[in-house]
């Protein structure tokens, strides 16, 4: 897509990934999806009724999270959709960081809803 922007972040938060479970991955996906959905509904409201969120989570030596967000919106004037989407995605990553930081320094990560 013309003007498409890709941002890459890397941050070390001290997780012991050998204890990372499928439940943690599912929780990360839920956090991202809920954050993006809520933010888009609040910011764009009726100006957008169609969007696709693709979330990838990979756990090897590092935890890698990717988010692809495609939004069709009806905007007028000088409203920049890319700036809005950057803020929405940044908020989703910040929400995940908050979730993950509660597990730093522990030997085992458990699902917070257990």
C-alpha positions in Angstrom: 0.0 0.0 0.0 1.4 3.4 -0.9 2.7 5.3 2.1 2.6 2.1 4.3 4.8 2.4 7.3 6.6 -0.3 9.1 8.0 0.2 12.6 10.3 -2.1 14.5 10.9 -2.1 18.2 13.2 -4.1 20.3 13.1 -4.0 24.1 14.7 -6.2 26.8 12.5 -6.7 29.8 14.1 -9.8 31.4 11.7 -12.7 30.8 12.8 -16.3 31.2 11.1 -17.6 28.1 11.8 -21.3 28.8 8.8 -21.2 31.1 6.6 -19.3 28.7 3.4 -21.2 27.9 0.7 -21.3 25.2 -1.6 -19.6 27.7 0.7 -16.6 27.9 0.7 -16.3 24.1 -3.1 -16.5 24.0 -3.3 -13.8 26.7 -0.9 -11.5 24.7 -3.0 -11.9 21.6 -6.2 -11.1 23.6 -4.5 -8.0 25.1 -3.4 -6.7 21.7 -6.8 -7.4 20.0 -8.8 -5.8 22.8 -6.6 -2.7 23.0 -6.7 -2.1 19.3 -10.4 -2.8 19.0 -11.2 -0.4 21.9 -8.9 2.3 20.7 -10.2 2.2 17.1 -13.8 2.3 18.3 -13.1 5.3 20.6 -11.0 7.3 18.1 -12.7 6.5 14.7 -16.2 5.5 15.9 -18.5 5.3 12.9 -15.8 6.6 10.5 -14.5 3.1 10.3 -16.5 -0.1 10.1 -13.9 -2.4 8.6 -10.5 -3.4 9.9 -8.3 -6.5 10.0 -5.9 -7.2 12.8 -3.2 -9.8 12.2 -1.1 -10.7 15.3 2.0 -12.9 15.3 3.7 -14.2 18.4 6.9 -16.2 18.2 8.8 -17.6 21.2 12.3 -18.9 20.6 15.3 -17.3 22.1 13.3 -14.1 22.1 9.7 -13.2 22.3 8.7 -11.6 19.0 5.4 -9.9 18.5 4.1 -8.5 15.2 1.0 -6.6 14.5 -0.4 -5.9 11.0 -3.4 -3.5 11.0 -5.4 -2.7 7.9 -8.1 -0.1 8.4 -10.6 1.4 6.0 -11.8 4.7 7.4 -13.8 7.7 6.1 -11.7 10.7 7.2 -11.9 14.3 6.0 -9.5 17.2 6.3 -6.1 16.9 7.8 -6.7 13.8 9.9 -3.7 11.4 9.3 -4.8 7.8 9.6 -1.2 6.6 9.8 -0.6 8.7 12.9 -3.8 7.4 14.5 -2.8 3.8 13.8 0.7 4.4 15.1 -0.8 5.5 18.4 -3.2 2.6 18.5 -0.4 0.1 17.9 1.9 1.8 20.4 -0.8 1.6 23.0 -1.3 -2.1 22.3 2.5 -2.8 22.7 2.5 -0.8 25.9 -0.4 -2.9 27.3 1.5 -6.0 26.5 4.7 -4.7 28.1 2.7 -4.0 31.3 1.4 -7.6 31.2 4.9 -9.0 30.6 6.7 -6.9 33.2 4.6 -8.4 36.0 6.5 -11.7 35.3 10.1 -10.3 35.3 12.2 -11.8 38.0 9.9 -14.9 38.4 11.0 -18.4 37.7 7.8 -19.3 36.0 5.2 -17.3 34.1 1.6 -18.2 34.8 -1.6 -17.0 33.3 -2.9 -14.0 35.3 -6.5 -15.3 35.0 -5.8 -18.7 36.6 
